[in-house]
Amino acid sequence: MKTKCQKQKPTRCTFSLLRQICNFIPNHLVPQLARETGVEDDARTYTPWSQVLTLLFAQLTHSLGLNDVCDALALHSSPFSAIRGATAPKRNTLSYANRKRDPRMAEKLFWRTLEHLQNLCPGFGRGRRPRFAFRFKRMIHWVDSTTLQLVANCMDWAEHRRRKAAAKCHLRLNLQSFLPRSALVDSARHSDAKQASGLWQKL
């Protein structure tokens, strides 16, 4: 008898990759988190779900900026709206939403979705250790960072060089599941060694 977690042969699917990812997110989760974090109070025509879907699209397509994201979604507005009624944003709308809305909603969305998937499939995110890690008895976590280039006149807190601004995303990664355990975004001046203790105190 096959269990839910057993691998099955891949089947053809007419859904896009973006839509397949969205199917893993429960329908009620984003509206619930929007109410908890107060994002719903600032949302009028551009819903929190549309913003989440826009950011997922930007990540999957490696978009370079607002123009890239909004122009692409405007060309694919019909299939985009077919995913739970999402709407393609204008450049000013997306910029304002990303600047004003509480980013904690995205963090909570990740952890709640991960918890949901682990309830459906207890083995999710608990894969085998890589071969080179077998000799370690305890779980291993990696700490790494990536630099995010920013616009200097808009992000004065992220001063990096004379005419440049940048932030650094420090990530704590579970070596067994290759899933992040915590992330910290701060100015690019701090090294991984200085931020490691803060990453360990988080979930």
Order of alpha helices (4+ residues) and beta strands (2+ residues): alpha-alpha-alpha-alpha-alpha-alpha-alpha-alpha-beta-beta-beta-alpha
